[in-house]
Amino acid sequence: MLPLTPYLSALATYSIEWTMKVYEHSDPDSMSPRSHPWVDSESNPAHRYYNFRSRPELIRSSIEDMQEWSDYPATKTFYRLLEWLNGPESVFESNDCAFSGAALNAQTSKRLQCSGRLMMLYRDLTLNTSPKQIQWLTTAAAHALNQTDPTFEGGAIGATIMSVKFITLPGPPELQQGQQLMLSFWAWGENEPEVMTNLDRTFTNMAVVLQTLSDEIRHTSPATRTDD
C-alpha cells in the first residue's frame, strides 16, 4: 500500500488554506446512512440516481447542477470524466455528484469559489465491503493527486470515506455494509471565468489520477487482491 504521508489533514470545516491541494476531508454528511443504488435525495426529491454505466447518454442531460455552467470547458471535462469512469475502460463507477457554481467566497483570498463532490466506488461491489480496499484507493488517490500538477494552487480536493449499504449484494445485511470514496473539490478565482478555468484544471488532474489508478488495478491488481 502507498504511505499516508502525502496527505494534508484538516479539521471538519470548510475553511481552507490557499496553498492546500489534497487533504483528508472530514465531512459532517459522511455519517449519514447511504445506499447503492439510491432512489432519490432527501434534500431534493428532483435529484435521482442514474446508472450511468447502462445509460451513459444521461450524463450530459441529467446532472441538474451542471446545466447552468454548460458553456464552460470545465463542465465538458467533468462529463468526459464521468463517461470514462462509468465506461468499459474503468474499474470504477460513480454513485453521486453535486456542484455549486461560482459564488462569493470568505474562506480564501480569492473573491469567488465553486465547489462540489464526486462519489465513486469499485465496480466489483464486493471490494467495497473491504475497508482495506477502500483505504488503499483513498491513500493512492491522495498520493497521486499530490504528485500531479504540483504548482497548481487554484483548486483543492478533499477525500472522505463514506459508509454505504450495497443493497444488491446477496446475503444478510451485515454482508452488504461497505464504503465508498467521496472526492470533494474546490476552485477559486477573482472572477467567474478564472474560477471555471481553475475548476477545469482540477477536473483534468482528477481524471489523470483516476485513469492511472484504474490502469494499475486492471493490469497489476494490487488493490483487488485481498487476504481479508
N, C-alpha and C positions, 0 to 999 in steps of 0.2 A: 504494500500500500504506500501511497505517497505521504510525506510528512505533513503535519498540520502547520508547520512554521510559517508558510507564506500567508496564512490567514491574518487579517487585521480584525481585532474583536471590537464590538461596540455594545453599548447598553441598549435596553429595549426602548429606543427613542428614535425619532426621525431627524434629530439634529445631527448633521453630517459635516465633518471637516472637509474643506475643499480638496485637499490632497488625497482623500481616501478613495480607493478604487474598488477593492473587493473586501468584503468583511462578512463576518458571521452575524446575520441579521436576526435579532430577537423580535419577532412579530407577535403582538398580542393575539392576532387572529389564528396563530398556528395551533392554539389549544382547542379551537372549535372542531367538533367532530365533522368529518367529511367522508364521502364515499366515492368510489369509482366503479361504474359511471354514476354521475349525479343527474338529477332531473331538472330542477330549476333553482334559482338563487333566492334565499330568504330575503336578501336586501333589495332585490329587484326581480320580480317574477318574470319579467320580459327576457331576462338572461337565462339561457338554457344550454345544456350540454349538447355538443355535436360531436359525433365520431368522425373526426377529420381523416382518419385512415380509410374509412369506407366512403366518405363524402368530401374529398379534397376540394371540390368546386365551391363548397360553402365557406372556405377560409376567407375569400375576398369579399363575401357578401353578408356574412352573419355576425361579424365581430363589431357590435354596435359602437364600442368605444373608439374605434379607429376611423369610422366613416368620415367624421368631420376633418380629419387630417390626411385624407387620401391623396391629396395633391403633392405631398412631400415624399422625397425618396425614402425617408425612414420608414414610412408605412409600408411601402413596397418591399423594403428589405425585411421587415417583420413578417410579411406574408410569405416571402420566399423561405424564411427560416421555418415557419410553421409547415409549409409544404414539404420541405425536406424532412423535418422532424417526424412527420406522420407518413412519410413516403417509404418506398421499398428499400432505400439505402440506409435507413436509420434503424438502430436497435432500440430507440426510444419512441415515446409518443407524448402528446400534450394532453392535459386534463382540464386546464382552465387558463384564461389570461384576462388581463384588465389593463386599462390605460387611462391616465388622467392627463389631459393636454397641458400646454404651457400656461402657467399661472404665476401670479406674484409669489415671490419666494422670500422668506425671512430666515432661512437656515444657513445660507452661504452668502458670499459677497456678490454673487450674480443676481440680477434683478428677477429673472424668471426661472422656473423649474417645471419639468414634467416628470411623471413617474408612472410605474405600472408593475405588472408581475407576469411571470410565465411559470405555470406549474407543469412539471414533467415527471415521467416515470419510465422504468424499464418496460418494454413491450411484452417481455416474458413476465407475466404478473407475479409468478411465484418468487422472482428475485426481489420484488418489493416487500416481501414479508421477512426478508433477512436484514436486520439492522446493519450487518457488516457490509452488505452490498450497497445500501444507501449511503453509508458513511464513506465508502470508497468513492462513489460517484461525487458526493459533495466535496470531499477533500481534493480529488483530482480536478474537478471543475475550478475550484478556488485557486489551486496551484497554477493551472494553465492560464486562467484569466490574468493572474498577476504577472505572468511572463509574456503576455500578448499586449502589444502596443503600449509599452511601459511609460512613454512620455505623455500619454493622453490623460488629461485632468478634467475633461468636460463632462464626464459621466462616471457613474459608480454602479456596482452590482452587489446585492446582498443575498446570501444563501441561507435558507431556512428549511429544516427538515420538519415535515408535517405528517401527522398521523392520518391514516386513511383506512377505511374498510373496503376491501376488494370483494364486492358482493357477488361477482360472477365466479369466484374461485369455489371449488367444491369443498365439502367438509363442514365441520362445526364452526360457529362464529369466531372462535379463537384462532382458527387457522386462516381466517380472512383478514386478520389485522396486519397492517403493514404501514409503509411510509412512502412519501414522495418528496421530491425536491422542488422548492419554490425559489425561483430566481427573481428577486425584486430588482428593478432598475430605475435609475435617475439620470437626468441630463439637465445641464444648466446653460444659461446664456443671458446676454443683455437684451436680446430681442427674440421674437419667435423663430425667425429663420436660423439664428445661431443655436437655439435650443434644439431644433429639429435636426440640424446638421450634426450636432454632438450626439443626439439620440441615434441617428443613422450609424455613426461610428461605433456606438455602444452595441447596437444590434449586430453589426458586422463582426465585432470581436466575439460576441456570444456565439454566432454561427460558426466561426472558425474553430472555436474551442469545442463545441458540442459535436461537430463533424469529426474532429480529431479523436475525441474520446470514443465516439461510435465506431470509428475505423479500428481503434486499438482493441476495443472489446470484440468486434467482429473477427479480427484477424488473429488475436492472441488470447482473447478471453481471460484477461487477468482478474476481472471483477466478477465474472459469472461462474467461476469455479469456487464452490463453497464447500467448506468442511463443517458447516453447522450441523 
